[in-house]
Amino acid sequence: MVRSMLFVLLLLSSTFCSAHKFYMSITEMYYNEQLKSLEIIVKLFTDDIEKALEEKVDYKLFLGSNQEHELTDSLLKSYFYKHVEIIENDKSLELEFLGKEVDQDYMWLYIEVPNFKANQSHKLKQTLLMDVFEEQKNQVNYKYQEQVTTLNFLKTKTWCEF
């Protein structure tokens, strides 16, 4: 009887967990004093970004595999530039896509913003994956002079100041 109850509880808990997927990205931004640039690392779930990109094309991307489509980086850059923007003095800053790393669960994007003026006020738009997942949340941690500012983005809040 106890075994039966444990089995039912285990079955219910695993069903409940798999029915509620969590949609979130984490972005770390660091000011590099020597290079006078902003270094950005974005961590996304691989399957989520793959779904977002594949909705734009009619072929499979196979992210992180030896079958990865040759246009993946181009699609990724284009998608990123559409969904992330940094404004300084009412002017959009240039974002340089440096590359990516992919494993089965996560993708990391590496971006640099040259000639970044850390002592000025900035506005940031971060809508990655919000076009695909209604519940998407994006957290950005900005580190400057040993202080960390955390910004949270939702579908209803796509811009923040830092």
Secondary structure, 3 states (H helix, E strand, C coil): CHHHHHHHHHHHHHHHHHHCCCCEEEEEEEEECCCCEEEEEEEEEHHHHHHHHHCCCCCCCCCCCCCCCCCHHHHHHHHHHHHEEEEECCEECCCEEEEEEECCCEEEEEEEECCCCCCCCEEEEECCCCCCCCCCEEEEEEEECCEEEEEEEECCECEEEC
